[in-house]
Structure formats: structure tokens, C-alpha cells
Amino acid sequence: MSTRKARLGNALRAIRRRLDLSLTEVAARTGLAISTLSKVENSQLSLTYDKLVQLAEGLEVDISAFFEPDPAASDRLHPTVTARRSIARKGDGLLVHTENYDYRYVCTDLTHKAMVPILITIRARSIVEFPTLSQHAGEEFLYVLRGRITVHTEFYEPAELATGESMYLDSTMGHAFLTTGPRPAQILNVCHSPNAGHFRSLLDLARARESPAQGQDEAWLEHR
């Protein structure tokens, strides 16, 4: 067993487990065959540079991650201290307006983060205003800052929350938020996922429902 093959296999397995992905999901993201990925993880096969680039882009990781001696052991023995910090002042953030919600993404200077905090103003009043329920990777916590809301989910009866009340839910389960008071409600929504690029994925979902006139609001992000 060559050191290079063993290192690549260990690194791929560690990254896949950290992202909580199956081999099937990695194959779907990268375009590499499941059998190829399995052989790589079992140190039976190496990859060309082009395939490594394809793998790195699909998993949204730096290609150098595949050359660490033992990523899992390294994380345990030498935990990385990033010293990252972001402050959001009142009124700061990236605004995205949609038919049912207004999203204000805060702390957007940190684009690659596990937690994505969003202030959401909810205008929708009927579930018929949602052609499909929202679904995305990870989990999320919501806290009602103003008004009353009803949370519709795929597997539970609708739940009402008043100001000061909260909910934690599986984001892969279909969900939608409605305001039930006389005015739009506002919630703090914190989405979490270990997947790299989670902020971008959520932003793309919101952008798909965005009012055309608002496209310029986050155009700056394309240049980051």
C-alpha cells in the first residue's frame, strides 16, 4: 500500500464523515463513480490531478485537504483556532426580498461558516402561497422576535409560536413560516450545516425566489 494512496484514502474518508455524506452523495456531487470513490477510500486507487480537482470542487474543499497525513488525528491533537469574529451593527446585512419573506443575512463577511444567522420578516399568511415547502441541508433554530407565527412542517401538525418562543427543526424536512398577527412577524433564524458553502447554498435558494428588482442588493457577493 503506497503512502500516497493511504493518505488520500484517509483524507477523503475524514472529509466525507465531517460533511456527513454517503459515498452515493459524494458521487452525485463530484461526478465520480461510487466504485472509484470506494477504491480511493480503501487505498486501492489514486486519482489524477484533474480528478482531484473535480473531487475538491464537488465537496467544496481546498485540494490541499487531500494531502494531510491524517486529517482525523490532526483535528483531535491540534484543533484549529481560526480566531474568526464578525460584528453586525443594527441595519447591517445582505437583504434579499422574496414574495413571502424578507431575508437579512448578517455577518456576511464570513462566507464559509457552519452557522448562518438570518433575520426573516414573514409576510405570508396562507400555506397556499408556497408552491413547495422549503428544504435544505442541516438543522435550524428559530426564535420569534416580533408577532406570532405558524410553522408548517412535512411530518407534524402546524405549530403556533408567539413572541419569545422558539423551535429547533431538521432543515431537510419541508417547512414554511406564516405570520398570524395583524402585521408581518420577524424571527431570528440560525441555520447550521457542516457542509462547506452552506451560506452560498441558502443564498441561492432565496435568490431563486427573489424579486427581480432586488438582484442588485447582493450583486457584490459575486465578487467575493
N, C-alpha and C positions, 0 to 999 in steps of 0.2 A: 504494500500500500504506500503510495507516494505521499510525502508530506504535503505537497500542493493540493492533491485530491482530498486528503483528510481535512485540511484547513478549510477548503471551500465547502465541503460537506457539512462540517460543524457550524460554519458561519451561516449557511443557508438554513439549516435546521433551527439555529438560535433566532435568526431574524423572523422566520415563519412563525415560531412559537410566540415570539414577542408581539407579533401582529395578530396573533390568534387566527391564523389562516390554515386551511387544509391544503394538501397538495393539489386538489382539484381547483381550489380558489386561486392558488398561485399560478396554475396553468392558465386559468381564464384571464388573469391579469397580465401575464407575460407573453402568452402565445407559445410557450414551451410545452412539450408533451409531458404528461404525468410520468410516463416511464423514464423520460430523461431526468426529470427532477428527482425521482426516486433514486436513480443510479448516482446522481450527484450527491445526495444526502448520505448515501451508503458508501461513499468514497470509491465508487466503481467507474466514475466518469468525470472528466474535467470538461471545461467549456472554453470555446474560443472567445476572443475579446468581444466580438460582435454579440455573441450570446450573453456574455456577462453584462454588457451594456443594456441589452434587451431585458435581462432579469432585474437589473438595478432600476431601470426606468419603470418597469411594471410594479415593483414593490416600493417605489419612491424612496429609495435609499441611495447613499453615496456608494459608488462602486468599490471604494476602499474598504467598505464594511465586510467584503468577502475575503479580505486578506488578513484579518486579525487572527492571531494564533488560536484563541479560544474565547469567543465573544461572551459566552455564558459565564465562564470563570472570571473573565475580566470585569464583568459587571458586578460580580459578587465581591471580589477582592479590592477593586479600585473603582468604587462608584463615582460616576462623573458628576462634578459640581459645575453646572452651567452658569450659575450666578445671574440668570436672566431675571429681569424685572421690567414691568410695564405699568405706567400710571395713566389712568383715563380720567380726565377732568370732566366736569359737567358740560354736556354738549359735544364732547369729543366722540369720534367713532365714524364708521363707514355706514351710511344709510342705504338701504335697499327697500324700495316701495313695491309692494305687490297688491293684488286686488283685495286680499283678505288680511294681510299683516303689513306692518312696517317694521323692518329689522334694523336695529342699530348694533353693529358689531363693534365691540370695544377691545382695547389692547391689540389693535391690528398690526402694530409694529412687530409683534411676534407671530409670524405666519405659520411656523411649524410647531404646533403645540398640541398636547393631548386634550386640553380643555378649551372649549370655545364659548366664551361668555357673550350672550346676546340679550339686549333689551328689546322685547317684542310688544308692539302695540297691536291689539287684536280688535279688528272691526267686524269680522264675520259674525253673523247671528244665526245662520242656519247651516246644517251639515250639507244641504244640497248645493251650497256654494263651493264645495270641494269635489271636483270630479273624481279624485282619488285621495286616499289618506296618505300623509307624509310617512316615508320610511327611509332610514339611512343607518349607517353603521353605528355601533356603540350604544351608550346609555345617556340619559339626560335627567337633570334635576330642574324643576320649575318652581318658582316662588311668586305668588301673586302680590304685586306691588300696589295695584290700584284696581278697584272694581271687583266684579265677580265673573268667573269663567266656568264653562263646562268643558271637560276634557273627554273627547270621544276616542276610544281605542278599539283595536281589532278584536280583542278577546274578552273585554269587560263591558259592563253596563256603563253609560255615561256617568261621570263623577263631577259634582259641583265643588268649586273651591272659592272661598271668599278671601278678601284681603288678609294677608298674613299667613295663609295656608299654603301648603306645598305638596309636591308629588315627585316621586322618582320612578322612572319608567325605562323599559327596554326600547331603544330607538328603532330597532328592526321591526317592531310591532307597529302596524299602521296607527296613526294618531292625528288628531286635529283639535284645535282650540277655538272655542266660541266665546264671545262676550255675552253675558246675560243681563247686564245692567243697562241703564239708560244711556251710558256713554261708553266709548271704547275702553277696554281694560288694558292694563300693562303688566307684563310679567318679566322676571329675570329668568332666562333660560340658559343653563350651562350644559353644553353637550360634551361628552367625553368619548374618546376612542384612542386606542394605542396606535391606530393606523397613521402612518405618515401622510401628511397632506390633508388631514381631516378638515381643517379650516377651509381650504380650497374646495373640497367636495361639498360642504354645506353651502358655501357661497354660490357655487354653480347651481345647486338645487334651487336656491332662492332666485337667482338670476333668470332661471328658466321661466319663472312666473312674473318676472319684473315688468313694470310699466315701461314701454319703450322710451318715454321721455326721461326716464331716470337713469338710463345706461351710462351717462357721463359721471354719475355720482361715484362709481368705483372704478372708473377707467384707469386711475392712477395705479391700481393694483397690478395691472398688466405689465407694468414696467419694473416691478419689484423683483 
